[in-house]
Amino acid sequence: SQQGEEDPQALSIQEGENATMNCSYKTSINNLQWYRQNSGRGLVHLILIRSNEREKHSGRLRVTLDTSKKSSSLLITASRAADTASYFCATDRNSGNTPLVFGKGTRLSVIA
Amino acid sequence: DAGITQSPRYKITETGRQVTLMCHQTWSHSYMFWYRQDLGHGLRLIYYSAAADITDKGEVSDGYVVSRSKTENFPLTLESATRSQTSVYFCASRGGVAAKNIQYFGAGTRLSVL
């Protein structure tokens, strides 16, 4: 069963707005990762946040992690049409000794 | 991504036929994975391999067989295809501990079982 569950399932915003996606998980983790999937393509790694980190930035991406609530959020600032994709969180429970477990994803549409 | 290649990209087959999906990576990554992606279910792990000749079942392994005789190849076989196996299949790989368990995905194989 899925470890991570993203919320919302779908999100539609105007270009220039910020997009926030949330992920909840069930068990303790070593790290949490976010991936992007463009239509008809494979997943691409975006950012990783360790369990002892609370916030991480990469360009227009900001990820937060709250281990007490078992949740994470991905914020994309100043969105662009090219950000249109599905976004997945993935949890790593055991420092790489077990496979990542992916959520069902959030489909983001950025309207120009 | 040029480092991990899946073939074929599209496949149509009939129920009961055997089908093999190929996956090849050029990084010498130790771990390789097979997932299926279906609407409403996200990505589900079928099988994974920690090294050549070492494979483990994932969440939805029934009806699938894998092998890993060489580090760079990880074929997935549907022994007797069923309509429920119509899906998009993704192969992924990752390196050792220093790789932080970041996975690299192929472009996928869209399989239709009629």
Backbone of each chain as ProteinMPNN parsed JSONL, in Angstrom:
{"seq_chain_A": "SQQGEEDPQALSIQEGENATMNCSYKTSINNLQWYRQNSGRGLVHLILIRSNEREKHSGRLRVTLDTSKKSSSLLITASRAADTASYFCATDRNSGNTPLVFGKGTRLSVIA", "coords_chain_A": {"N_chain_A": [[0.841, -1.183, 0.0], [0.317, 2.368, -0.486], [2.736, 4.514, 0.936], [3.008, 7.26, 1.015], [0.691, 9.943, 0.657], [-0.59, 12.206, -1.543], [-1.866, 15.531, -1.588], [-3.567, 18.303, -2.943], [-5.384, 16.031, -5.185], [-5.521, 17.068, -7.711], [-4.607, 20.207, -9.137], [-5.127, 23.465, -10.233], [-3.768, 26.363, -11.495], [-3.004, 29.874, -12.151], [-0.46, 31.128, -14.288], [2.457, 32.37, -12.713], [1.409, 32.37, -10.174], [1.705, 30.814, -6.907], [2.218, 27.347, -6.177], [1.114, 24.844, -4.047], [1.687, 21.684, -2.739], [0.822, 18.836, -0.847], [1.983, 16.154, 1.25], [1.334, 13.228, 2.973], [2.438, 10.726, 5.244], [2.939, 7.402, 6.651], [4.695, 5.881, 8.315], [7.831, 5.982, 10.183], [10.583, 7.73, 8.697], [13.619, 7.882, 6.723], [14.377, 9.692, 4.776], [12.633, 12.013, 2.627], [11.42, 12.369, -0.632], [10.786, 14.344, -3.573], [9.314, 14.007, -6.74], [8.948, 14.726, -10.223], [6.71, 14.263, -12.946], [6.386, 14.56, -16.265], [3.901, 14.577, -18.825], [3.551, 11.441, -20.313], [6.148, 10.702, -19.807], [9.006, 9.481, -17.858], [9.569, 9.506, -14.25], [11.218, 12.237, -12.63], [13.742, 13.14, -10.415], [13.392, 15.715, -7.984], [13.962, 16.97, -5.44], [15.38, 16.293, -2.235], [14.736, 15.72, 1.169], [16.031, 15.332, 4.344], [15.26, 13.409, 7.315], [15.992, 14.834, 9.563], [15.898, 17.43, 8.832], [14.103, 20.494, 8.348], [13.353, 22.273, 6.422], [13.951, 22.928, 2.99], [15.53, 24.33, 0.122], [15.457, 24.746, -3.423], [16.165, 26.425, -6.09], [13.184, 27.55, -7.452], [11.77, 25.92, -5.833], [10.478, 24.902, -2.713], [10.698, 22.878, 0.033], [9.136, 21.493, 2.835], [9.282, 19.693, 5.923], [7.601, 17.938, 8.358], [8.075, 15.936, 10.814], [6.738, 15.208, 13.086], [4.093, 15.404, 12.456], [4.077, 13.766, 10.362], [4.24, 14.687, 7.672], [4.735, 16.497, 4.589], [5.443, 19.321, 2.524], [5.403, 20.686, -0.76], [6.37, 23.545, -2.323], [5.98, 25.483, -5.135], [7.181, 28.331, -6.422], [6.151, 31.305, -8.188], [4.94, 30.129, -10.571], [5.215, 28.455, -13.769], [4.093, 27.77, -17.116], [5.487, 25.568, -17.966], [5.786, 24.115, -15.679], [3.678, 22.473, -15.476], [2.643, 19.304, -14.695], [2.753, 16.035, -13.139], [3.218, 15.53, -9.675], [5.049, 13.739, -7.32], [5.434, 12.424, -4.065], [7.92, 10.577, -2.296], [8.871, 8.132, -0.018], [11.621, 7.161, 1.962], [12.419, 4.649, 3.933], [14.517, 3.332, 5.111], [17.252, 4.137, 4.769], [18.002, 3.513, 2.15], [18.085, 0.767, 1.985], [15.704, -0.372, 1.487], [13.139, -0.246, -1.029], [12.024, 2.928, -2.403], [8.842, 4.318, -1.543], [6.103, 5.346, -3.263], [3.687, 8.007, -3.472], [0.32, 8.717, -4.741], [0.301, 10.96, -6.267], [0.077, 14.448, -7.308], [-1.66, 16.24, -9.694], [-0.644, 18.923, -11.449], [-1.718, 21.801, -13.065], [-0.72, 24.509, -14.894], [-1.845, 27.469, -15.988], [-1.398, 29.504, -18.735]], "CA_chain_A": [[0.0, 0.0, 0.0], [1.099, 3.582, -0.575], [3.203, 5.142, 2.172], [2.715, 8.674, 0.928], [-0.554, 10.333, -0.005], [-0.515, 13.619, -1.877], [-3.101, 16.312, -1.526], [-4.762, 17.708, -3.557], [-5.132, 15.136, -6.319], [-5.328, 17.923, -8.881], [-4.493, 21.617, -8.797], [-5.036, 24.294, -11.424], [-3.451, 27.738, -11.107], [-2.552, 30.759, -13.206], [0.98, 31.364, -14.363], [2.884, 33.411, -11.787], [0.953, 32.047, -8.821], [2.427, 29.75, -6.214], [1.512, 26.062, -6.071], [1.497, 24.072, -2.868], [1.218, 20.311, -2.706], [1.098, 18.229, 0.441], [2.192, 14.709, 1.278], [1.3, 12.627, 4.313], [2.95, 9.361, 5.233], [2.435, 6.65, 7.801], [5.704, 5.344, 9.223], [9.03, 6.804, 10.292], [11.339, 7.759, 7.45], [14.987, 8.382, 6.708], [14.26, 10.918, 4.004], [11.47, 12.122, 1.767], [11.821, 12.941, -1.916], [9.738, 14.749, -4.5], [9.605, 13.735, -8.14], [8.023, 15.295, -11.207], [6.482, 13.453, -14.13], [5.716, 15.194, -17.386], [3.001, 13.667, -19.512], [4.177, 10.47, -21.201], [7.564, 10.536, -19.49], [9.323, 8.892, -16.562], [9.711, 10.438, -13.132], [12.504, 12.907, -12.485], [13.965, 13.581, -9.038], [13.457, 17.158, -7.802], [14.572, 17.425, -4.205], [15.36, 15.339, -1.133], [14.859, 16.329, 2.493], [16.303, 14.298, 5.345], [14.336, 13.422, 8.447], [16.428, 15.81, 10.575], [15.778, 18.763, 8.243], [12.737, 21.015, 8.397], [13.064, 23.028, 5.21], [15.02, 22.891, 2.005], [15.217, 25.115, -1.065], [16.19, 24.487, -4.656], [15.58, 27.31, -7.099], [11.831, 27.984, -7.111], [11.149, 24.877, -5.011], [10.713, 24.889, -1.268], [10.116, 21.696, 0.654], [9.145, 21.437, 4.298], [9.037, 18.375, 6.49], [7.186, 17.925, 9.763], [8.062, 14.517, 11.155], [5.76, 14.962, 14.152], [2.8, 15.252, 11.78], [4.3, 12.862, 9.233], [3.773, 15.374, 6.474], [5.667, 17.335, 3.858], [4.817, 20.133, 1.489], [6.234, 21.183, -1.854], [5.909, 24.838, -2.818], [6.604, 25.978, -6.355], [6.874, 29.754, -6.488], [6.12, 31.938, -9.509], [4.804, 28.99, -11.472], [5.263, 28.66, -15.217], [3.355, 26.741, -17.862], [6.351, 24.382, -18.041], [5.679, 23.359, -14.429], [2.556, 21.552, -15.6], [3.153, 17.935, -14.552], [2.325, 15.371, -11.9], [4.263, 15.575, -8.661], [4.942, 12.607, -6.411], [6.356, 12.291, -2.954], [8.401, 9.21, -2.111], [9.507, 8.008, 1.29], [12.715, 6.209, 2.123], [12.292, 4.275, 5.34], [15.628, 2.578, 5.687], [18.564, 4.544, 4.252], [18.326, 2.917, 0.867], [18.04, -0.689, 2.0], [14.398, -0.779, 0.983], [12.753, 0.64, -2.125], [11.161, 4.065, -2.141], [7.407, 4.085, -1.677], [5.557, 6.542, -3.89], [2.278, 8.328, -3.355], [-0.445, 8.673, -5.974], [0.629, 12.13, -7.05], [-0.777, 15.625, -7.53], [-1.557, 16.729, -11.063], [-0.628, 20.392, -11.466], [-1.889, 22.467, -14.361], [-0.421, 25.934, -14.829], [-2.491, 28.058, -17.164], [-0.715, 30.734, -19.176]], "C_chain_A": [[0.879, 1.238, 0.0], [1.494, 4.061, 0.816], [2.823, 6.604, 2.171], [1.406, 8.92, 0.211], [-0.481, 11.824, -0.266], [-1.898, 14.263, -1.835], [-2.791, 17.709, -2.036], [-4.396, 16.719, -4.658], [-4.863, 15.935, -7.576], [-5.383, 19.376, -8.45], [-4.325, 22.405, -10.088], [-4.83, 25.739, -10.993], [-3.054, 28.549, -12.328], [-1.033, 30.902, -13.139], [1.355, 32.517, -13.443], [2.456, 33.165, -10.364], [1.853, 30.972, -8.213], [1.565, 28.495, -6.138], [2.028, 25.31, -4.857], [0.852, 22.695, -2.914], [1.655, 19.69, -1.385], [1.22, 16.716, 0.333], [2.121, 14.254, 2.72], [1.776, 11.193, 4.214], [2.669, 8.709, 6.571], [3.5, 6.215, 8.787], [6.908, 6.269, 9.284], [9.857, 6.679, 9.019], [12.772, 8.208, 7.682], [15.054, 9.675, 5.9], [12.993, 10.879, 3.173], [11.9, 12.847, 0.501], [10.582, 13.359, -2.701], [10.237, 14.521, -5.923], [8.558, 14.416, -9.008], [7.902, 14.334, -12.384], [5.733, 14.276, -15.164], [4.917, 14.139, -18.141], [3.76, 12.743, -20.457], [5.65, 10.209, -20.927], [7.754, 9.817, -18.158], [9.455, 9.959, -15.489], [11.126, 10.99, -13.069], [12.622, 13.431, -11.059], [14.092, 15.104, -8.974], [14.293, 17.539, -6.585], [14.406, 16.354, -3.134], [15.5, 16.105, 0.178], [15.016, 15.198, 3.509], [15.364, 14.454, 6.541], [14.728, 14.436, 9.516], [16.424, 17.249, 10.033], [14.32, 19.197, 8.279], [12.353, 21.742, 7.109], [14.266, 22.947, 4.284], [14.575, 23.643, 0.762], [16.045, 24.63, -2.24], [15.531, 25.319, -5.746], [14.212, 27.813, -6.659], [11.079, 26.965, -6.239], [11.491, 25.079, -3.542], [9.974, 23.691, -0.693], [10.206, 21.842, 2.168], [8.823, 20.028, 4.746], [8.702, 18.522, 7.967], [7.051, 16.457, 10.177], [7.056, 14.206, 12.261], [4.362, 14.755, 13.57], [2.88, 14.278, 10.624], [3.756, 13.495, 7.953], [4.877, 16.236, 5.878], [4.873, 18.19, 2.884], [5.86, 20.561, 0.476], [5.603, 22.467, -2.359], [6.695, 25.186, -4.071], [6.209, 27.446, -6.468], [6.907, 30.244, -7.938], [6.004, 30.898, -10.615], [4.793, 29.402, -12.946], [4.471, 27.546, -15.892], [4.162, 25.443, -17.919], [6.344, 23.56, -16.753], [4.506, 22.39, -14.459], [3.068, 20.118, -15.653], [2.449, 17.298, -13.367], [3.507, 15.333, -10.948], [4.0, 14.486, -7.626], [5.901, 12.772, -5.24], [6.734, 10.819, -2.819], [9.147, 9.142, -0.793], [10.539, 6.891, 1.289], [12.769, 5.87, 3.606], [13.576, 3.755, 5.951], [16.949, 2.848, 5.014], [18.953, 3.807, 2.985], [18.308, 1.402, 0.85], [16.69, -1.241, 1.597], [13.993, 0.191, -0.111], [11.971, 1.853, -1.632], [9.706, 3.657, -2.294], [6.777, 5.39, -2.139], [4.088, 6.732, -3.543], [1.607, 8.318, -4.711], [-0.267, 9.925, -6.817], [-0.407, 13.233, -7.046], [-0.561, 16.089, -8.958], [-1.699, 18.243, -11.06], [-0.781, 20.895, -12.89], [-1.646, 23.951, -14.147], [-0.888, 26.566, -16.126], [-1.827, 29.389, -17.498], [-1.697, 31.874, -19.382]], "O_chain_A": [[2.034, 1.19, 0.423], [0.695, 4.021, 1.751], [2.371, 7.139, 3.184], [1.049, 8.203, -0.724], [-0.329, 12.619, 0.662], [-2.929, 13.616, -2.022], [-1.798, 18.281, -1.588], [-3.226, 16.589, -5.017], [-4.063, 15.523, -8.417], [-6.108, 19.737, -7.522], [-3.494, 22.068, -10.931], [-5.619, 26.28, -10.219], [-2.801, 28.0, -13.401], [-0.422, 30.808, -12.074], [0.655, 33.528, -13.396], [3.067, 33.689, -9.434], [2.641, 30.321, -8.901], [0.34, 28.573, -6.048], [3.236, 25.163, -4.668], [-0.357, 22.559, -3.101], [2.734, 19.99, -0.873], [0.64, 16.087, -0.553], [2.773, 14.829, 3.591], [1.542, 10.523, 3.208], [2.22, 9.364, 7.511], [3.239, 6.182, 9.99], [6.995, 7.231, 8.522], [9.831, 5.647, 8.349], [13.093, 8.829, 8.695], [15.712, 10.635, 6.302], [12.358, 9.833, 3.036], [12.653, 13.819, 0.557], [9.492, 12.815, -2.524], [11.389, 14.794, -6.263], [7.429, 14.65, -8.578], [8.869, 13.676, -12.768], [4.577, 14.645, -14.956], [5.233, 12.95, -18.09], [4.523, 13.208, -21.303], [6.326, 9.565, -21.728], [6.794, 9.573, -17.426], [9.453, 11.156, -15.777], [12.096, 10.311, -13.406], [11.71, 14.086, -10.554], [14.791, 15.716, -9.782], [15.224, 18.338, -6.69], [13.426, 15.609, -3.124], [16.3, 17.036, 0.276], [14.24, 14.243, 3.528], [14.756, 15.506, 6.739], [13.878, 14.859, 10.299], [16.893, 18.169, 10.702], [13.414, 18.365, 8.245], [11.177, 21.816, 6.752], [15.418, 22.905, 4.715], [13.404, 23.607, 0.386], [17.175, 24.167, -2.082], [14.471, 24.961, -6.26], [14.093, 28.437, -5.604], [9.895, 27.138, -5.95], [12.628, 25.382, -3.18], [8.774, 23.52, -0.911], [11.23, 22.263, 2.705], [8.17, 19.267, 4.032], [9.438, 19.156, 8.724], [6.029, 15.822, 9.916], [6.575, 13.078, 12.368], [3.551, 14.018, 14.13], [1.873, 13.991, 9.976], [2.928, 12.913, 7.253], [5.817, 16.644, 6.561], [3.771, 17.827, 2.473], [7.029, 20.768, 0.8], [4.444, 22.479, -2.773], [7.926, 25.183, -4.066], [5.026, 27.764, -6.595], [7.592, 29.679, -8.791], [6.869, 30.804, -11.487], [4.422, 30.519, -13.308], [4.217, 26.502, -15.291], [3.593, 24.352, -17.919], [6.84, 22.434, -16.735], [4.359, 21.569, -13.553], [3.834, 19.758, -16.546], [1.652, 17.938, -12.681], [4.649, 15.131, -11.36], [2.885, 14.332, -7.127], [7.039, 13.206, -5.412], [5.962, 9.931, -3.182], [9.968, 10.009, -0.493], [10.346, 5.831, 0.694], [13.124, 6.711, 4.432], [13.718, 3.735, 7.173], [17.698, 1.919, 4.713], [20.13, 3.51, 2.78], [18.498, 0.802, -0.208], [16.545, -2.445, 1.388], [14.453, 1.333, -0.126], [11.337, 1.81, -0.578], [9.378, 2.764, -3.075], [6.907, 6.419, -1.476], [3.345, 5.77, -3.347], [2.223, 7.963, -5.716], [-0.657, 9.934, -7.985], [-1.594, 13.002, -6.815], [0.572, 16.306, -9.387], [-2.751, 18.777, -10.71], [-0.067, 20.469, -13.799], [-2.297, 24.577, -13.31], [-0.399, 26.247, -17.21], [-1.714, 30.277, -16.653], [-1.293, 32.976, -19.751]]}, "seq_chain_B": "DAGITQSPRYKITETGRQVTLMCHQTWSHSYMFWYRQDLGHGLRLIYYSAAADITDKGEVSDGYVVSRSKTENFPLTLESATRSQTSVYFCASRGGVAAKNIQYFGAGTRLSVL", "coords_chain_B": {"N_chain_B": [[15.655, 9.832, -20.02], [18.996, 9.368, -20.947], [20.56, 7.444, -19.748], [19.128, 5.256, -18.84], [17.262, 2.889, -20.392], [14.272, 1.824, -21.831], [12.568, -0.806, -23.514], [10.069, -2.433, -25.514], [8.711, 0.864, -26.356], [6.017, 0.944, -26.73], [3.529, -1.576, -26.623], [1.37, -4.015, -27.833], [-0.537, -6.759, -26.986], [-1.98, -10.066, -26.71], [-4.302, -11.692, -24.477], [-2.932, -14.261, -22.459], [-0.552, -14.547, -23.809], [3.052, -14.545, -23.655], [5.088, -11.924, -22.562], [7.895, -9.82, -22.739], [9.463, -7.178, -21.184], [12.012, -4.86, -21.638], [14.865, -3.533, -19.899], [17.564, -1.387, -19.63], [20.505, -0.114, -18.221], [23.158, 2.272, -18.1], [24.833, 3.059, -16.083], [25.975, 1.323, -14.292], [24.587, 0.966, -11.941], [23.693, -0.475, -8.838], [21.15, -1.145, -7.829], [17.995, -1.963, -9.228], [14.643, -1.411, -10.438], [11.208, -2.291, -10.982], [8.177, -0.783, -11.79], [4.617, -0.394, -11.947], [2.234, 1.808, -13.355], [-0.876, 3.025, -12.783], [-4.015, 4.633, -13.309], [-5.329, 6.193, -10.48], [-3.937, 4.592, -8.762], [-1.317, 5.311, -8.612], [2.22, 4.81, -8.483], [3.25, 1.512, -8.337], [5.245, -0.96, -6.86], [6.728, -3.656, -8.506], [8.847, -5.614, -8.77], [12.193, -5.732, -7.46], [15.77, -5.36, -7.567], [18.773, -5.886, -5.933], [21.289, -6.386, -6.784], [23.207, -8.16, -9.285], [21.721, -11.268, -9.905], [20.198, -11.16, -7.588], [17.031, -10.792, -6.49], [13.894, -9.343, -5.458], [10.493, -9.53, -4.377], [7.915, -7.126, -4.96], [5.125, -5.041, -4.18], [3.118, -5.861, -5.981], [3.604, -8.435, -7.35], [2.574, -10.792, -8.425], [2.125, -12.849, -11.254], [4.216, -11.875, -12.679], [7.654, -12.127, -13.708], [11.111, -11.815, -13.073], [14.571, -11.332, -13.974], [18.111, -11.09, -13.397], [20.775, -11.312, -14.7], [22.907, -9.862, -15.586], [24.413, -6.844, -14.44], [23.557, -4.526, -15.769], [21.148, -5.038, -17.015], [17.636, -5.658, -16.681], [15.197, -7.448, -17.194], [11.627, -7.711, -17.444], [9.139, -10.089, -17.275], [5.956, -11.021, -18.371], [4.296, -13.782, -17.768], [1.931, -15.008, -18.679], [-0.052, -13.056, -20.133], [-2.584, -10.893, -18.822], [-5.668, -9.021, -18.998], [-5.785, -7.253, -16.875], [-3.2, -6.536, -16.558], [-2.672, -4.557, -18.276], [-1.121, -1.531, -18.561], [1.142, 1.168, -17.675], [4.532, 0.677, -17.631], [7.357, 1.191, -15.65], [10.839, 1.305, -15.424], [13.501, 1.631, -13.121], [16.566, 2.849, -11.651], [19.209, 2.931, -9.196], [22.132, 4.128, -7.5], [24.744, 3.363, -5.129], [25.069, 3.688, -1.53], [25.899, 6.321, -1.253], [24.389, 7.523, -3.146], [22.043, 8.262, -2.02], [19.618, 7.024, -2.292], [18.252, 8.055, -4.462], [16.287, 7.739, -7.262], [16.416, 6.873, -10.725], [14.566, 7.116, -13.607], [13.332, 5.234, -16.425], [11.776, 5.94, -19.636], [9.422, 4.594, -19.838], [7.127, 1.885, -20.652], [4.313, 1.407, -22.517], [1.842, -0.825, -22.156], [-0.617, -2.758, -23.65], [-3.066, -5.128, -23.141], [-5.053, -7.199, -24.891]], "CA_chain_B": [[17.056, 9.969, -19.616], [19.778, 8.524, -21.824], [21.249, 6.42, -19.005], [18.296, 4.084, -18.599], [16.467, 2.725, -21.605], [13.252, 0.774, -21.831], [12.048, -1.182, -24.825], [9.668, -1.379, -26.442], [7.97, 1.956, -25.747], [4.605, 0.58, -26.82], [3.356, -2.985, -26.945], [0.017, -4.556, -27.784], [-0.496, -8.21, -27.002], [-3.26, -10.711, -26.414], [-4.312, -12.446, -23.227], [-2.319, -15.569, -22.514], [0.779, -14.509, -24.43], [4.184, -14.129, -22.844], [5.636, -10.641, -22.997], [9.07, -9.391, -21.981], [9.825, -5.767, -21.266], [13.456, -4.768, -21.403], [15.393, -2.354, -19.226], [19.025, -1.378, -19.688], [21.101, 1.112, -17.692], [24.583, 2.374, -18.434], [25.582, 3.635, -14.965], [26.415, 0.261, -13.377], [23.864, 1.055, -10.675], [23.465, -1.788, -8.242], [19.721, -1.396, -7.66], [17.049, -1.708, -10.309], [13.266, -1.55, -9.977], [10.097, -2.245, -11.927], [6.916, -0.271, -11.261], [3.527, -0.159, -12.872], [1.497, 3.018, -13.032], [-2.272, 2.967, -13.202], [-4.838, 5.723, -12.778], [-5.913, 5.926, -9.174], [-3.053, 3.782, -7.918], [0.038, 5.824, -8.582], [3.277, 3.865, -8.833], [3.321, 0.347, -7.461], [6.467, -1.73, -7.084], [6.501, -5.042, -8.931], [10.041, -6.342, -8.346], [13.421, -4.969, -7.455], [16.991, -6.161, -7.523], [19.858, -5.165, -5.268], [22.534, -6.69, -7.5], [23.023, -9.282, -10.21], [21.273, -12.536, -9.322], [19.441, -10.939, -6.354], [15.77, -10.11, -6.776], [12.889, -9.414, -4.4], [9.15, -9.16, -4.784], [7.323, -5.907, -4.467], [3.731, -5.044, -3.742], [2.205, -6.476, -6.95], [4.49, -9.292, -8.141], [1.898, -11.955, -9.011], [1.983, -12.833, -12.706], [5.433, -11.303, -13.26], [8.923, -12.785, -13.422], [12.268, -10.994, -13.43], [15.894, -11.929, -13.876], [19.181, -10.083, -13.388], [22.029, -12.039, -14.925], [23.929, -8.831, -15.741], [24.088, -5.644, -13.67], [22.944, -3.461, -16.562], [19.857, -5.425, -17.591], [16.645, -6.147, -15.711], [13.964, -7.696, -17.951], [10.384, -8.076, -16.749], [8.336, -10.972, -18.114], [4.596, -11.397, -18.028], [4.317, -15.166, -18.25], [0.683, -15.234, -19.403], [-0.618, -11.721, -19.946], [-4.009, -10.723, -18.559], [-6.115, -7.647, -19.251], [-5.471, -6.429, -15.7], [-1.803, -6.12, -16.639], [-2.607, -3.356, -19.113], [-0.582, -0.506, -17.679], [2.418, 1.746, -18.078], [5.569, 0.064, -16.811], [8.566, 1.992, -15.528], [12.039, 0.752, -14.838], [14.304, 2.649, -12.461], [17.801, 2.351, -11.06], [19.9, 3.857, -8.312], [23.472, 3.7, -7.154], [25.002, 2.868, -3.783], [24.632, 4.464, -0.363], [26.161, 7.738, -1.518], [23.371, 8.015, -4.078], [20.917, 8.729, -1.196], [18.391, 6.363, -2.72], [17.589, 8.786, -5.539], [16.043, 6.813, -8.358], [16.393, 7.406, -12.086], [13.538, 6.361, -14.302], [13.222, 5.178, -17.865], [10.642, 6.667, -20.223], [8.214, 3.795, -19.682], [6.559, 1.05, -21.716], [2.849, 1.35, -22.422], [1.425, -2.168, -22.554], [-2.056, -3.025, -23.754], [-3.377, -6.55, -23.274], [-6.41, -7.268, -25.47]], "C_chain_B": [[17.911, 8.951, -20.363], [20.397, 7.363, -21.084], [20.441, 5.174, -18.747], [17.272, 4.003, -19.72], [15.501, 1.569, -21.462], [12.818, 0.473, -23.258], [11.118, -2.376, -24.687], [8.987, -0.237, -25.707], [6.472, 1.657, -25.732], [4.502, -0.891, -27.226], [1.882, -3.346, -26.811], [0.133, -6.069, -27.874], [-1.873, -8.76, -26.678], [-3.16, -11.481, -25.106], [-3.713, -13.833, -23.437], [-0.922, -15.586, -23.118], [1.84, -14.1, -23.414], [4.784, -12.849, -23.433], [6.837, -10.304, -22.116], [9.35, -7.928, -22.257], [11.28, -5.636, -20.852], [13.817, -3.466, -20.708], [16.911, -2.453, -19.187], [19.533, -0.055, -19.134], [22.612, 1.069, -17.875], [25.432, 2.886, -17.272], [26.234, 2.603, -14.057], [25.797, 0.418, -11.992], [23.571, -0.342, -10.148], [21.97, -2.117, -8.163], [18.948, -1.093, -8.936], [15.657, -2.095, -9.845], [12.313, -1.601, -11.171], [8.85, -1.784, -11.186], [5.864, -0.348, -12.368], [2.75, 1.058, -12.396], [0.116, 2.937, -13.632], [-3.022, 4.126, -12.576], [-5.448, 5.32, -11.449], [-5.037, 5.135, -8.234], [-1.643, 4.344, -7.824], [1.034, 4.775, -9.051], [3.268, 2.719, -7.828], [4.509, -0.52, -7.849], [6.126, -3.171, -7.425], [7.625, -5.937, -8.41], [11.195, -5.356, -8.239], [14.604, -5.912, -7.284], [18.107, -5.324, -6.912], [21.201, -5.36, -5.975], [22.238, -7.832, -8.468], [22.695, -10.538, -9.406], [20.572, -12.403, -7.981], [18.187, -10.162, -6.697], [14.804, -10.299, -5.62], [11.552, -8.94, -4.923], [8.757, -7.818, -4.202], [5.874, -6.12, -4.115], [2.811, -5.85, -4.663], [2.974, -7.413, -7.886], [3.792, -10.468, -8.828], [1.739, -11.8, -10.519], [3.204, -12.29, -13.431], [6.651, -12.115, -12.842], [10.043, -11.843, -13.85], [13.526, -11.851, -13.356], [16.919, -10.812, -13.897], [20.507, -10.822, -13.514], [23.194, -11.071, -15.104], [23.481, -7.577, -15.007], [23.271, -4.653, -14.478], [21.555, -3.782, -17.097], [18.917, -5.996, -16.539], [15.324, -6.363, -16.447], [12.813, -8.136, -17.06], [9.54, -8.897, -17.711], [6.956, -11.188, -17.523], [4.406, -12.785, -18.617], [3.085, -15.498, -19.083], [-0.161, -13.973, -19.196], [-2.129, -11.75, -19.723], [-4.393, -9.266, -18.785], [-5.786, -6.713, -18.087], [-4.013, -5.964, -15.679], [-1.598, -5.008, -17.667], [-2.217, -2.191, -18.222], [0.603, 0.174, -18.36], [3.468, 1.243, -17.094], [6.828, 0.929, -16.836], [9.668, 1.193, -14.855], [12.816, 1.909, -14.21], [15.576, 2.012, -11.918], [18.328, 3.375, -10.071], [21.247, 3.269, -7.937], [23.577, 3.224, -5.721], [24.538, 3.831, -2.718], [24.813, 5.957, -0.61], [25.119, 8.354, -2.43], [22.103, 8.449, -3.357], [19.588, 8.139, -1.631], [17.594, 7.196, -3.706], [17.486, 7.842, -6.725], [15.941, 7.547, -9.687], [15.502, 6.497, -12.915], [13.734, 6.351, -15.813], [11.964, 5.889, -18.332], [9.343, 5.878, -20.171], [7.875, 2.967, -20.907], [5.055, 1.0, -21.501], [2.395, 0.021, -22.998], [-0.092, -2.279, -22.555], [-2.258, -4.509, -23.982], [-4.838, -6.661, -23.703], [-7.075, -8.621, -25.219]], "O_chain_B": [[17.561, 7.771, -20.397], [20.741, 6.365, -21.716], [21.013, 4.122, -18.461], [16.514, 4.943, -19.956], [15.87, 0.478, -21.027], [12.714, 1.368, -24.097], [11.343, -3.241, -23.84], [8.709, -0.371, -24.515], [5.755, 2.075, -24.822], [5.272, -1.383, -28.05], [1.234, -3.028, -25.813], [0.826, -6.594, -28.745], [-2.81, -8.01, -26.406], [-2.072, -11.871, -24.682], [-3.953, -14.487, -24.452], [-0.188, -16.558, -22.944], [1.555, -13.399, -22.442], [4.958, -12.725, -24.645], [6.796, -10.483, -20.899], [9.458, -7.499, -23.406], [11.722, -6.216, -19.86], [13.168, -2.437, -20.9], [17.472, -3.466, -18.769], [19.053, 1.008, -19.527], [23.248, 0.017, -17.817], [26.627, 3.124, -17.446], [26.973, 2.968, -13.143], [26.407, 0.049, -10.988], [23.247, -1.259, -10.902], [21.576, -3.257, -8.409], [19.208, -0.108, -9.626], [15.485, -2.967, -8.992], [12.583, -1.028, -12.227], [8.503, -2.299, -10.123], [6.183, -0.364, -13.557], [2.623, 1.305, -11.197], [-0.042, 2.797, -14.845], [-2.714, 4.555, -11.464], [-6.014, 4.236, -11.315], [-5.342, 5.01, -7.048], [-0.852, 3.871, -7.008], [0.724, 3.952, -9.914], [3.278, 2.94, -6.617], [4.744, -0.778, -9.03], [5.345, -3.823, -6.732], [7.374, -6.904, -7.691], [11.175, -4.285, -8.847], [14.46, -7.078, -6.916], [18.351, -4.193, -7.331], [22.133, -4.581, -5.777], [21.144, -8.397, -8.462], [23.306, -10.823, -8.376], [20.363, -13.403, -7.294], [18.257, -9.016, -7.139], [14.879, -11.287, -4.89], [11.475, -8.071, -5.791], [9.192, -7.427, -3.119], [5.448, -7.229, -3.794], [1.843, -6.452, -4.2], [2.986, -7.195, -9.097], [4.368, -11.078, -9.729], [1.283, -10.766, -11.005], [3.228, -12.248, -14.661], [6.678, -12.713, -11.766], [9.935, -11.158, -14.867], [13.542, -12.93, -12.765], [16.631, -9.709, -14.361], [21.263, -10.939, -12.549], [24.339, -11.416, -14.811], [22.287, -7.282, -14.96], [22.38, -4.001, -13.932], [20.857, -2.891, -17.581], [19.334, -6.716, -15.632], [14.419, -5.537, -16.333], [13.0, -8.834, -16.064], [9.257, -8.461, -18.826], [6.805, -11.494, -16.34], [4.36, -12.941, -19.837], [3.19, -16.198, -20.09], [-0.886, -13.85, -18.209], [-2.852, -12.525, -20.35], [-3.536, -8.382, -18.764], [-5.537, -5.525, -18.289], [-3.639, -5.105, -14.88], [-0.47, -4.573, -17.898], [-2.9, -1.895, -17.242], [1.007, -0.194, -19.463], [3.31, 1.368, -15.88], [7.297, 1.343, -17.896], [9.451, 0.504, -13.858], [12.788, 3.032, -14.715], [15.655, 0.796, -11.747], [17.941, 4.543, -10.105], [21.468, 2.063, -8.045], [22.6, 2.731, -5.156], [23.703, 4.698, -2.977], [23.968, 6.762, -0.217], [24.981, 9.576, -2.481], [21.177, 8.952, -3.993], [18.537, 8.717, -1.355], [16.373, 7.057, -3.779], [18.47, 7.227, -7.137], [15.452, 8.674, -9.766], [15.663, 5.277, -12.924], [14.227, 7.313, -16.403], [11.181, 6.38, -17.519], [8.274, 6.429, -20.431], [8.267, 3.283, -22.031], [4.581, 0.602, -20.437], [2.548, -0.228, -24.194], [-0.757, -1.933, -21.579], [-1.686, -5.084, -24.908], [-5.744, -6.267, -22.968], [-8.212, -8.837, -25.64]]}, "name": "protein", "num_of_chains": 2, "seq": "SQQGEEDPQALSIQEGENATMNCSYKTSINNLQWYRQNSGRGLVHLILIRSNEREKHSGRLRVTLDTSKKSSSLLITASRAADTASYFCATDRNSGNTPLVFGKGTRLSVIADAGITQSPRYKITETGRQVTLMCHQTWSHSYMFWYRQDLGHGLRLIYYSAAADITDKGEVSDGYVVSRSKTENFPLTLESATRSQTSVYFCASRGGVAAKNIQYFGAGTRLSVL"}
